[in-house]
Amino acid sequence: MQTISMTFLWTDIMVYLLVTVIVVSVVYIASREHLLAPWRSVFKRRLGMAAFMVLLVYVCIGLLDSIHYTRGDNPEIISLFDDIVVDLRTQEEKSYSAPFATHLFAKEMIELADGSTIRDYPRLQYGGAHLKNPQAEKSTDILKRSVNAVINGLLVWLLLMSLMLAILARRTALRWHEVAGIIWRGEGEYPWKVMAVTLSVITILIFLFTGLAGHYHVLGTDKIGQDVLYQSLKSIRTGLVIGTLTTLFMLPIAISLGIMAGYFRGWVDDVIQYLYTTLNSIPGVLLIAAAVLMLQVYMSNNPDQFGDISSRADARLLFLCLILGITSWTGLCRLLRGEAMKISQVEYIQAATAFGVKHLRIISRHILPNVMHIVLISIVLDFSGLVLAEAVLSYVGVGVDPSTNSWGNMINGARLEMAREPMVWWSLVAAFGFMFLLVLAANLFSDAVRDAFDPRVQRRG
């Protein structure tokens, strides 16, 4: 049996730290009703609940892809997600193939059994290899496997729904059919019907991809024969890391400087305003490009500090998060400055100052809790922007390392093939589809969070 050695990349450590912070925050919020009430309002919204479930699928894939290790004497670093989708990772073709294709996309010279050669489309090594006559059998085989996958997905969904009904029946002291009627009529406190429909779609899609991906390249292959579905799923971790770790780097700077500028005013406010005004005057893309180029020069001059390709790519990803955090804190800082300036004029703050209460205690006990709704709203709103920023930066060549799976790298590689005849379109469509779904879910969830936490919206309600 091969030994497994855990490997902790820098981004893995940061992801584990972020998960720990989130778990501690959830436990803390769950024990305090005044903090729990707005979150209940978030999940009472239909779009908020549906978007949260989609985001949960993305997060689960990202977490599975953040558990890295090496096996035996093989120095290659793989993740737990790589082992789960081992067929997608290992079944590489020679070059391009279209979705559900059984032959390569371009013609090649094929040597026949009698020694003669013809120019034709070669059979794929893995895609549709189980078919003896692809032209006659492929459509029927895909339909059969799709129907089986849908049936299996519905069975699993029914099992999950039965478990949910049992939990709700126990909590409400009602019978199963009564709880099912409440869910069907949409009369519950939470949108259980929306959750059930979303769960059914997610479950069926998972079983469809799982049932078909082992026998076909569902989204085709790229120039070097890698499965596009595998690349799209692996890019989820990169998008989540960019969106979350950048926030982790940005928050301490924005919160501390924004509150200090609004609370202390005077020369402190002038210095902080000068700082973020100067930073805003520098084009962000040029600043990021300069920082990434400096990192590349440092890596080239110090190759011994980066053991392998994975460590090198991970260091560049972490550095990109740091640079994006440094360049994106100014907007939140301005908002917090204005809010802190307003709160500092409230009577109880002035009374605390007159009684000699220390500034640090006033900030931590009175000002910081009153601006956290702005911080939370900014986090969820900025997440989708950061995911799109990674795609743009990778497209112009100053994003993540080319060896890192990301939607930006997929789009950058696909743009060179758009002029082919016939056109190679599936890499671009796959990257756009996965990124669009993540950004759409993040935006819908952020709208629900904003409506629940924004005091102005609550007053209008």
C-alpha positions as CSV (number, residue, x, y, z in Angstrom):
1,M,0.0,0.0,0.0
2,Q,1.4,3.4,-1.0
3,T,2.1,5.9,1.8
4,I,0.4,9.3,1.6
5,S,2.3,12.4,2.8
6,M,0.2,15.5,3.4
7,T,1.4,18.7,1.6
8,F,0.4,22.1,2.8
9,L,0.6,24.8,0.2
10,W,0.5,28.4,1.3
11,T,-3.0,29.0,-0.1
12,D,-4.2,25.8,1.6
13,I,-3.1,27.1,4.9
14,M,-4.9,30.4,4.3
15,V,-8.0,28.5,3.2
16,Y,-7.9,26.4,6.4
17,L,-7.5,29.6,8.4
18,L,-10.5,31.2,6.7
19,V,-12.6,28.2,7.2
20,T,-11.7,28.2,10.9
21,V,-12.7,31.9,11.2
22,I,-16.0,31.2,9.4
23,V,-16.8,28.3,11.7
24,V,-16.0,30.3,14.8
25,S,-18.1,33.2,13.5
26,V,-21.1,30.9,12.8
27,V,-20.9,29.4,16.4
28,Y,-20.7,32.9,17.8
29,I,-23.6,34.3,15.7
30,A,-25.8,31.2,16.5
31,S,-25.6,31.9,20.2
32,R,-26.8,35.6,19.9
33,E,-30.3,36.2,18.6
34,H,-29.7,39.8,17.5
35,L,-26.9,38.6,15.2
36,L,-28.8,35.6,14.0
37,A,-32.0,37.4,13.1
38,P,-30.6,39.2,9.9
39,W,-29.1,35.9,8.7
40,R,-32.5,34.2,9.1
41,S,-33.9,37.0,6.9
42,V,-31.3,36.2,4.3
43,F,-32.3,32.6,4.0
44,K,-36.0,33.4,4.0
45,R,-35.5,34.9,0.6
46,R,-36.1,32.5,-2.3
47,L,-33.3,33.7,-4.5
48,G,-31.0,33.9,-1.5
49,M,-31.6,30.3,-0.6
50,A,-31.1,29.0,-4.1
51,A,-27.9,31.1,-4.6
52,F,-26.6,29.8,-1.3
53,M,-27.0,26.2,-2.3
54,V,-25.2,26.8,-5.6
55,L,-22.4,28.5,-3.8
56,L,-22.2,25.6,-1.4
57,V,-21.5,23.2,-4.2
58,Y,-18.7,25.5,-5.5
59,V,-17.3,25.7,-2.0
60,C,-17.3,22.0,-1.4
61,I,-15.4,21.4,-4.7
62,G,-12.9,24.2,-3.7
63,L,-12.3,22.6,-0.2
64,L,-11.8,19.2,-1.7
65,D,-9.3,20.7,-4.1
66,S,-7.4,22.3,-1.2
67,I,-6.4,19.0,0.5
68,H,-3.1,18.2,-1.2
69,Y,-0.7,15.3,-0.7
70,T,1.8,13.1,-2.4
71,R,1.5,9.3,-2.8
72,G,4.5,6.9,-2.5
73,D,7.6,7.9,-4.3
74,N,5.7,10.0,-6.8
75,P,6.6,13.7,-6.2
76,E,3.5,15.0,-8.0
77,I,1.2,16.9,-5.7
78,I,-2.4,16.0,-6.1
79,S,-5.6,16.9,-4.3
80,L,-8.4,14.9,-2.8
81,F,-10.6,16.2,-5.6
82,D,-8.1,14.8,-8.2
83,D,-8.5,11.4,-6.7
84,I,-12.3,11.6,-6.8
85,V,-12.3,12.6,-10.5
86,V,-9.3,10.4,-11.4
87,D,-10.8,9.4,-14.7
88,L,-11.1,13.0,-15.8
89,R,-7.6,13.7,-14.8
90,T,-5.9,10.8,-16.4
91,Q,-7.9,10.1,-19.5
92,E,-6.0,12.5,-21.9
93,E,-6.4,12.5,-25.6
94,K,-3.9,13.5,-28.3
95,S,-5.5,16.9,-29.1
96,Y,-8.8,18.7,-29.6
97,S,-12.1,16.8,-29.5
98,A,-15.6,18.2,-29.4
99,P,-18.1,17.5,-26.6
100,F,-19.3,13.9,-26.7
101,A,-17.0,13.2,-29.7
102,T,-15.6,9.8,-30.5
103,H,-13.0,11.1,-32.9
104,L,-10.4,13.8,-32.9
105,F,-11.3,17.3,-34.1
106,A,-8.7,17.4,-36.9
107,K,-7.8,14.9,-39.6
108,E,-4.6,13.0,-39.5
109,M,-2.8,10.4,-41.5
110,I,-3.9,7.0,-40.3
111,E,-2.1,3.8,-41.1
112,L,-4.4,0.9,-41.9
113,A,-3.9,-2.8,-41.2
114,D,-2.7,-3.5,-44.7
115,G,0.0,-0.9,-44.5
116,S,-1.8,1.8,-46.5
117,T,-2.5,5.3,-45.1
118,I,-5.6,7.5,-45.3
119,R,-6.4,10.9,-44.0
120,D,-9.3,10.7,-41.6
121,Y,-10.4,11.6,-38.1
122,P,-8.7,9.2,-35.6
123,R,-10.7,7.5,-32.9
124,L,-10.2,8.8,-29.4
125,Q,-8.4,6.7,-26.9
126,Y,-11.0,7.1,-24.1
127,G,-14.0,9.1,-25.4
128,G,-16.5,6.6,-26.6
129,A,-13.9,3.8,-26.7
130,H,-16.5,1.3,-25.4
131,L,-18.5,1.7,-28.7
132,K,-17.9,-0.6,-31.6
133,N,-19.8,1.5,-34.1
134,P,-19.9,5.1,-32.8
135,Q,-22.1,6.5,-35.5
136,A,-24.9,4.0,-34.9
137,E,-24.5,3.5,-31.1
138,K,-23.5,6.9,-29.7
139,S,-26.9,8.6,-29.5
140,T,-28.6,5.6,-28.0
141,D,-25.8,5.1,-25.5
142,I,-25.8,8.7,-24.3
143,L,-29.6,8.7,-24.0
144,K,-29.5,5.4,-22.0
145,R,-26.8,6.6,-19.6
146,S,-28.5,10.0,-19.2
147,V,-31.8,8.3,-18.3
148,N,-30.1,6.1,-15.7
149,A,-28.2,9.1,-14.3
150,V,-31.5,11.1,-13.9
151,I,-33.2,8.1,-12.2
152,N,-30.3,7.6,-9.8
153,G,-30.2,11.4,-9.1
154,L,-34.0,11.4,-8.4
155,L,-33.6,8.5,-6.0
156,V,-30.9,10.2,-4.1
157,W,-32.9,13.4,-4.1
158,L,-35.9,11.5,-2.6
159,L,-33.7,10.1,0.1
160,L,-32.4,13.5,1.0
161,M,-35.9,15.0,1.0
162,S,-37.1,12.1,3.2
163,L,-34.3,13.0,5.7
164,M,-35.2,16.7,5.6
165,L,-38.9,15.9,6.1
166,A,-38.0,13.7,9.1
167,I,-35.9,16.5,10.7
168,L,-38.7,19.1,10.1
169,A,-41.4,16.8,11.4
170,R,-39.4,16.2,14.5
171,R,-38.8,19.9,15.1
172,T,-42.4,21.0,14.4
173,A,-44.1,17.9,16.0
174,L,-46.1,17.4,12.8
175,R,-46.6,14.3,10.6
176,W,-44.6,13.7,7.5
177,H,-47.5,14.4,5.1
178,E,-48.4,17.6,6.9
179,V,-44.8,18.9,6.6
180,A,-44.8,17.8,2.9
181,G,-48.0,19.8,2.3
182,I,-46.6,22.9,4.0
183,I,-43.5,22.7,1.8
184,W,-45.5,22.1,-1.4
185,R,-47.8,25.1,-0.7
186,G,-44.8,27.3,0.2
187,E,-46.2,28.1,3.6
188,G,-43.2,27.4,5.8
189,E,-41.0,30.0,7.5
190,Y,-38.2,29.3,5.0
191,P,-38.5,28.7,1.2
192,W,-38.2,24.9,1.5
193,K,-39.9,24.4,-1.9
194,V,-37.2,26.4,-3.6
195,M,-34.5,24.5,-1.7
196,A,-36.0,21.2,-2.8
197,V,-36.2,22.2,-6.4
198,T,-32.6,23.6,-6.4
199,L,-31.4,20.4,-4.7
200,S,-33.1,18.2,-7.3
201,V,-31.4,20.2,-10.1
202,I,-28.0,20.0,-8.5
203,T,-28.3,16.3,-7.7
204,I,-29.4,15.4,-11.2
205,L,-26.6,17.4,-12.8
206,I,-24.0,15.8,-10.5
207,F,-25.2,12.3,-11.5
208,L,-25.4,13.3,-15.2
209,F,-21.8,14.5,-15.3
210,T,-20.7,11.5,-13.2
211,G,-22.5,9.0,-15.3
212,L,-21.3,10.4,-18.7
213,A,-17.8,11.7,-17.8
214,G,-16.4,8.3,-17.4
215,H,-17.2,7.3,-21.0
216,Y,-17.2,10.6,-22.9
217,H,-15.5,14.0,-22.7
218,V,-18.7,15.8,-21.9
219,L,-17.2,19.3,-22.6
220,G,-14.5,18.1,-25.0
221,T,-10.7,18.3,-24.8
222,D,-8.2,21.1,-25.3
223,K,-5.1,21.4,-27.4
224,I,-3.1,19.0,-25.4
225,G,-5.9,16.6,-24.9
226,Q,-6.9,17.5,-21.3
227,D,-10.6,17.2,-20.4
228,V,-12.3,20.6,-20.4
229,L,-14.7,19.6,-17.7
230,Y,-11.8,18.7,-15.4
231,Q,-10.1,22.0,-16.1
232,S,-13.4,23.9,-15.4
233,L,-13.9,22.1,-12.1
234,K,-10.3,22.6,-11.1
235,S,-10.6,26.4,-11.9
236,I,-13.3,26.7,-9.1
237,R,-10.6,26.6,-6.4
238,T,-8.6,29.4,-8.1
239,G,-11.7,31.6,-8.4
240,L,-12.7,31.0,-4.8
241,V,-9.2,31.6,-3.5
242,I,-9.0,34.9,-5.4
243,G,-12.4,36.0,-4.1
244,T,-11.9,35.1,-0.5
245,L,-8.1,35.4,0.3
246,T,-8.0,38.8,-1.3
247,T,-10.8,39.9,1.1
248,L,-8.8,38.4,3.9
249,F,-5.8,40.6,3.0
250,M,-7.9,43.7,2.3
251,L,-10.2,43.8,5.4
252,P,-7.6,44.6,8.1
253,I,-6.3,47.5,6.1
254,A,-9.7,48.9,5.1
255,I,-11.3,48.5,8.6
256,S,-8.4,49.9,10.6
257,L,-7.6,52.9,8.4
258,G,-11.3,53.7,7.6
259,I,-12.3,53.8,11.3
260,M,-9.2,55.7,12.3
261,A,-9.8,58.4,9.6
262,G,-13.4,58.9,10.6
263,Y,-12.9,58.8,14.4
264,F,-9.7,60.7,14.9
265,R,-10.0,63.1,12.0
266,G,-7.4,65.9,11.9
267,W,-4.0,65.0,10.6
268,V,-4.8,61.2,10.8
269,D,-7.6,61.7,8.4
270,D,-5.5,63.8,6.1
271,V,-2.7,61.2,6.0
272,I,-5.1,58.3,5.3
273,Q,-7.0,60.3,2.6
274,Y,-3.7,61.2,0.9
275,L,-2.7,57.5,1.0
276,Y,-5.7,56.1,-0.7
277,T,-6.1,59.0,-3.1
278,T,-2.5,58.4,-4.2
279,L,-3.1,54.7,-4.5
280,N,-6.2,55.3,-6.6
281,S,-4.3,57.5,-9.0
282,I,-2.2,54.6,-10.0
283,P,-3.8,52.4,-12.7
284,G,-4.6,49.1,-11.0
285,V,-3.7,46.8,-13.9
286,L,-0.2,48.5,-14.3
287,L,0.5,48.2,-10.5
288,I,-0.5,44.5,-10.5
289,A,1.5,43.8,-13.7
290,A,4.6,45.5,-12.2
291,A,4.2,43.5,-8.9
292,V,3.8,40.2,-10.8
293,L,6.8,40.8,-13.0
294,M,8.9,41.6,-9.9
295,L,7.8,38.3,-8.4
296,Q,8.7,36.4,-11.6
297,V,12.2,38.0,-11.6
298,Y,12.6,37.0,-7.9
299,M,11.5,33.4,-8.7
300,S,13.9,33.2,-11.6
301,N,16.8,34.4,-9.4
302,N,15.9,32.2,-6.5
303,P,14.7,28.8,-7.9
304,D,15.9,26.9,-4.9
305,Q,13.1,28.5,-2.7
306,F,10.4,27.0,-4.9
307,G,10.7,23.2,-4.9
308,D,8.4,22.3,-7.8
309,I,5.9,23.7,-10.3
310,S,3.0,23.4,-7.8
311,S,4.8,25.5,-5.2
312,R,5.8,28.1,-7.7
313,A,2.3,28.4,-9.1
314,D,0.9,28.5,-5.5
315,A,3.3,31.3,-4.5
316,R,2.2,33.4,-7.5
317,L,-1.5,32.8,-6.7
318,L,-1.0,33.9,-3.1
319,F,1.1,36.9,-4.2
320,L,-1.7,37.9,-6.7
321,C,-4.2,37.8,-3.8
322,L,-2.0,40.0,-1.7
323,I,-1.6,42.6,-4.6
324,L,-5.3,42.6,-5.3
325,G,-5.9,43.1,-1.6
326,I,-3.5,46.0,-1.4
327,T,-5.1,47.7,-4.4
328,S,-8.8,47.1,-3.5
329,W,-9.2,48.3,0.1
330,T,-9.7,52.0,-0.8
331,G,-13.4,51.8,-1.6
332,L,-14.4,50.1,1.7
333,C,-12.0,52.5,3.5
334,R,-13.9,55.5,2.2
335,L,-17.3,54.0,3.2
336,L,-16.1,53.2,6.7
337,R,-14.5,56.6,7.1
338,G,-17.8,58.4,6.4
339,E,-19.8,56.0,8.7
340,A,-17.3,56.3,11.5
341,M,-17.3,60.1,11.2
342,K,-21.1,60.0,11.5
343,I,-21.2,57.6,14.5
344,S,-18.5,59.5,16.3
345,Q,-20.9,62.4,16.7
346,V,-23.6,60.4,18.4
347,E,-24.3,61.5,22.0
348,Y,-23.2,58.3,23.7
349,I,-19.8,58.3,21.9
350,Q,-19.2,61.9,22.9
351,A,-20.3,61.0,26.5
352,A,-17.8,58.1,26.6
353,T,-15.1,60.4,25.3
354,A,-15.9,63.1,28.0
355,F,-15.7,60.4,30.8
356,G,-12.2,59.5,29.6
357,V,-12.9,56.1,28.1
358,K,-9.9,55.0,26.0
359,H,-10.2,55.4,22.2
360,L,-9.4,51.7,21.6
361,R,-12.3,50.7,23.8
362,I,-14.7,53.1,22.1
363,I,-13.7,51.9,18.7
364,S,-13.9,48.2,19.6
365,R,-17.2,48.4,21.6
366,H,-19.2,51.0,19.9
367,I,-17.9,52.0,16.4
368,L,-16.8,48.7,15.0
369,P,-20.0,46.8,15.7
370,N,-22.0,49.6,14.1
371,V,-20.1,49.5,10.8
372,M,-20.0,45.7,10.4
373,H,-23.0,45.6,8.2
374,I,-21.1,47.8,5.7
375,V,-18.1,45.4,5.9
376,L,-20.3,42.4,5.3
377,I,-22.2,43.9,2.4
378,S,-18.9,45.0,0.8
379,I,-17.4,41.5,1.2
380,V,-20.2,39.7,-0.6
381,L,-20.6,42.5,-3.3
382,D,-16.8,42.5,-4.0
383,F,-16.5,38.8,-4.3
384,S,-17.9,38.5,-7.8
385,G,-15.8,41.5,-9.0
386,L,-12.6,39.7,-7.8
387,V,-13.5,36.5,-9.6
388,L,-14.0,38.5,-12.8
389,A,-10.7,40.4,-12.1
390,E,-8.8,37.1,-12.1
391,A,-10.2,36.2,-15.5
392,V,-9.3,39.6,-16.9
393,L,-5.7,39.6,-15.5
394,S,-5.0,36.1,-16.7
395,Y,-6.3,37.0,-20.1
396,V,-3.8,39.9,-20.4
397,G,-1.0,37.7,-19.0
398,V,-0.5,39.1,-15.5
399,G,-2.8,36.8,-13.6
400,V,-2.1,33.4,-12.1
401,D,0.7,31.1,-13.3
402,P,0.0,29.5,-16.7
403,S,0.2,26.0,-15.1
404,T,-2.6,26.9,-12.7
405,N,-6.1,25.9,-13.8
406,S,-8.2,29.0,-14.0
407,W,-11.1,30.3,-16.1
408,G,-8.9,33.2,-17.2
409,N,-6.2,30.9,-18.5
410,M,-8.9,28.8,-20.3
411,I,-10.3,31.9,-21.9
412,N,-6.7,33.1,-22.8
413,G,-6.0,29.8,-24.4
414,A,-9.3,29.6,-26.2
415,R,-9.1,33.0,-27.8
416,L,-6.2,31.8,-30.0
417,E,-8.4,29.0,-31.4
418,M,-11.5,31.2,-32.2
419,A,-10.2,31.9,-35.7
420,R,-9.9,28.2,-36.6
421,E,-12.2,26.8,-39.2
422,P,-14.2,25.0,-37.9
423,M,-14.0,27.0,-34.6
424,V,-12.9,25.5,-31.3
425,W,-15.6,27.0,-29.1
426,W,-16.1,24.6,-26.1
427,S,-13.2,25.7,-23.9
428,L,-14.4,29.3,-24.0
429,V,-18.1,28.3,-23.4
430,A,-17.2,26.0,-20.5
431,A,-15.1,28.7,-18.7
432,F,-17.8,31.3,-19.3
433,G,-20.5,29.0,-18.1
434,F,-18.9,28.0,-14.8
435,M,-17.7,31.5,-14.1
436,F,-21.1,33.0,-15.0
437,L,-22.9,30.6,-12.6
438,L,-20.6,31.4,-9.7
439,V,-20.8,35.2,-10.3
440,L,-24.6,35.1,-10.7
441,A,-25.1,33.1,-7.5
442,A,-22.7,35.4,-5.6
443,N,-24.6,38.5,-6.9
444,L,-28.0,37.1,-5.9
445,F,-26.8,36.1,-2.5
446,S,-25.1,39.5,-2.0
447,D,-28.4,41.2,-2.8
448,A,-30.2,39.1,-0.1
449,V,-27.4,40.0,2.4
450,R,-27.6,43.6,1.5
451,D,-31.4,43.7,2.0
452,A,-31.1,41.9,5.3
453,F,-28.3,44.0,6.8
454,D,-28.7,47.5,5.3
455,P,-30.6,49.6,7.9
456,R,-32.1,51.8,5.2
457,V,-33.7,48.9,3.4
458,Q,-35.0,47.6,6.8
459,R,-36.5,51.0,7.5
460,R,-38.2,51.2,4.1
461,G,-39.5,47.6,4.7
